[in-house]
Amino acid sequence: ELTAMESHQGTFKGRRVLVTGHTGFKGSWLALWLNELGAEVTGYALAPEYERSHFELLDLGNHICHIEADLRDLNALGRAFDEAKPEFVFHLAAQALVRRSYDEPLTTFSTNVLGLTNVLEEVRRRDGIRALVLVTSDKCYENREWVWGYRENDQLGGLDPYSASKAGAEMAFAAYQHSFFQDRKDFGAASARAGNVIGGGDWAEDRIIPDCIRALEAGKPIVLRNPDATRPWQHVLDPLNGYLTLAAALAKNPEIFRGAWNFGPDVGAGLTVGDLGERAVKYWGGGTVEVGRPK
């Protein structure tokens, strides 16, 4: 039986791949993985936002073609597509933080909806692309406060700017899929919806693991707002393995695999926020957990 590395190598070795958002958490891991598989990787993204960024720690800019530009700049994005001539496109660039969306709603909508639509438009204009995977979020669903997981055909929506922007991105994709992509020969496109991804290299603000590590490093207590909330945590390599598998499937059988796909752990596998905080303390070897609001 082939390992994930071996099976993906058969699809991506020597292939031209464009990854947007390659300076971010998931994007840097995906660009690294594709480079290890022997793909010709071009990354398109803004500069890394955080100190100790995974992108910089990997020295990834010297191992792939690194293009630093804004997703909302259609001309720059078009030049990147011209340069990369991609056979596979993975779109991960986004404003990815819920709380920031309240401070920067316009940036959130313009990046997550119009920026994504720019990618769709560049793909529409070009031949030679075999597969497009648009990474959105499980926050694209209208929040019904259900105990079970959302299904791909559940109602889209969102009452905060981030969730609404992800629902808008999905609607833009559905329009391009129906209007331009579904009858296109030898090409498949899909959206991939995942949430609560954790792992090394994530230094974003207002995310549980980075906040835990920053507190522990500073000798401060981990302060949790909602310790009883359960989330479908998944390690970063799990959804990335899913995205690579989906792209390969789209290239082989676009009619079967196009559309929307959720990526997450088995139902019932989630931990509470409190459990996660306690585990961080355990594996760090010290520290405390408190409930409340960070001071």
HUWOQUI-V887720 format. One record per pair of residues at least 6 apart in sequence whose ideal C-beta (glycine too) atoms are under 8 Angstrom apart, sorted by the first residue. I is the first residue (numbers start at 1). J is the second residue. Records with the same first field share a line. If there is no record, write none. Layout:
I = J, J
//
This chain:
2 = 10
4 = 241, 244
5 = 36, 37
7 = 248
8 = 33, 37, 244, 245, 248
9 = 37, 38
11 = 244, 247, 248, 251
12 = 34, 37, 38, 39, 88, 244, 248
13 = 37, 38, 39
14 = 38, 39, 40
15 = 39, 40, 87, 88
16 = 39, 40, 42, 84, 85, 86, 87, 88
17 = 34, 39, 40, 41, 42, 84, 86, 87, 88, 89, 90
18 = 41, 42, 43, 44, 80, 81, 84, 86, 88, 89, 90
19 = 27, 30, 31, 34, 41, 42, 43, 44, 90, 92
20 = 27, 43, 44, 45, 71, 89, 90, 91, 92, 93, 119
21 = 27, 44, 45, 91, 92, 93, 94
22 = 28, 30, 31, 41, 43, 44, 45, 55, 60, 64, 66, 92
23 = 43, 45, 46, 47, 48, 49, 53, 55, 68
24 = 45, 48, 49, 55, 92, 93, 96
25 = 54, 197, 199, 201, 202, 203, 204, 236
26 = 92, 135, 197, 236, 239, 240
27 = 43, 45, 92, 93
28 = 53, 54, 55, 58, 60, 201
29 = 54, 199, 201, 236, 237, 240
30 = 90, 92, 240, 243, 244
31 = 41, 43, 60, 64
32 = 58, 60
33 = 237, 240, 244
34 = 41, 244
35 = 41, 60, 63, 64
39 = 88
40 = 65
41 = 64, 65
42 = 64, 65, 67, 80, 83, 84, 86
43 = 60, 64, 65, 66, 67
44 = 67, 69, 71, 77, 80, 93
45 = 67, 68, 69, 71, 93
46 = 68, 69, 70, 93
47 = 68
48 = 55, 56
49 = 204
50 = 203, 204
51 = 203
52 = 203
53 = 201, 203
54 = 200, 201, 202
55 = 61
57 = 201
60 = 66
65 = 83, 84
67 = 76, 80, 83
69 = 76, 77, 80
70 = 76, 115
71 = 77, 93, 111, 115, 116, 118, 119
72 = 110, 111, 114, 115, 118
74 = 118, 121, 122
77 = 118, 119, 122
78 = 122, 125
81 = 122, 126
85 = 128
86 = 128, 129
87 = 128, 129, 130, 131
88 = 129, 130, 131, 132, 133, 247, 251
89 = 119, 123, 129, 131, 132, 133
90 = 133, 135, 243, 247
91 = 116, 119, 132, 133, 134, 135
92 = 135
93 = 111, 115
94 = 111, 112, 115, 116, 135
95 = 101, 104, 107, 108, 111, 112, 162, 165
96 = 137, 162, 204
97 = 162, 204, 205, 206, 207
98 = 139, 160, 162, 163, 206
99 = 205, 206
100 = 108, 162, 205, 206
101 = 108, 160, 161, 162, 165
102 = 160, 161
105 = 161
108 = 161, 162, 165
109 = 161, 164, 165, 168
111 = 165
112 = 162, 165, 166, 168, 169
113 = 165, 168, 169, 172
116 = 134, 136, 169, 172, 173
117 = 172, 176
119 = 132, 134
120 = 134, 172, 173, 176
123 = 129, 132, 189
124 = 176, 180, 181
129 = 187
130 = 186, 187, 188, 250, 251
131 = 187, 188, 189, 247, 248, 250, 251, 254
132 = 187, 188, 189, 190, 250
133 = 189, 190, 191, 192, 243, 246, 247, 250
134 = 169, 173, 189, 190, 191, 192
135 = 191, 192, 194, 243
136 = 166, 169, 170, 173, 191, 192, 193
137 = 162, 163, 166, 193, 194, 195
138 = 150, 193, 194, 195, 196, 232, 262, 264
139 = 158, 162, 163, 166, 195
140 = 156, 158, 163, 166, 167, 169, 170, 193
141 = 150, 154, 155, 156, 157, 158, 167
142 = 154, 155, 156, 157, 158, 167
143 = 157, 158, 159, 163
144 = 154, 155
148 = 267
149 = 232, 262, 264, 267
150 = 262
151 = 262
152 = 193, 259, 260, 261, 262
156 = 167, 170, 171
157 = 163, 164, 167
158 = 164, 165, 166, 167
169 = 191
170 = 191, 260
173 = 189, 191
176 = 189
177 = 189, 258, 259
181 = 187, 189, 258
182 = 258
186 = 254
187 = 254
188 = 249, 250, 251, 253, 254, 255, 257, 258
189 = 250, 254, 258
190 = 246, 250, 257, 258, 259, 260, 261
191 = 259, 260, 261
192 = 239, 242, 243, 246, 261, 263
193 = 260, 261, 262, 263
194 = 234, 239, 242, 262, 263, 264
195 = 231, 232, 264
196 = 231, 232, 233, 234, 264
197 = 233, 234, 235, 236, 239
198 = 208, 209, 233, 234, 235, 236
199 = 209, 235, 236, 237
200 = 236
201 = 236
202 = 209, 210, 236
203 = 210
204 = 210
205 = 211
208 = 231, 273, 276, 277
209 = 276, 280
211 = 222, 294
212 = 222, 276, 277, 280
213 = 280, 284
215 = 221, 222, 223, 287
216 = 222, 280, 281, 284, 286, 287
221 = 287, 288, 289, 290
222 = 277, 280, 281, 287, 288, 289, 290
223 = 290, 291, 292, 293, 294, 295
224 = 273, 274, 277, 289, 290, 291, 292
225 = 273, 291, 292, 293
226 = 273
227 = 272, 273, 274, 277, 289, 291
228 = 272, 273, 274
229 = 272, 273
230 = 270, 271, 272, 273
231 = 270, 271, 272, 273
232 = 264, 265, 269, 270
233 = 265, 270, 271, 276
234 = 263, 264, 265
238 = 263, 265
239 = 263, 264
242 = 261, 263
243 = 263
246 = 257, 261
249 = 256, 257
250 = 257, 258
271 = 279
274 = 289, 291
277 = 289
278 = 289
280 = 287
281 = 287, 288, 289
//
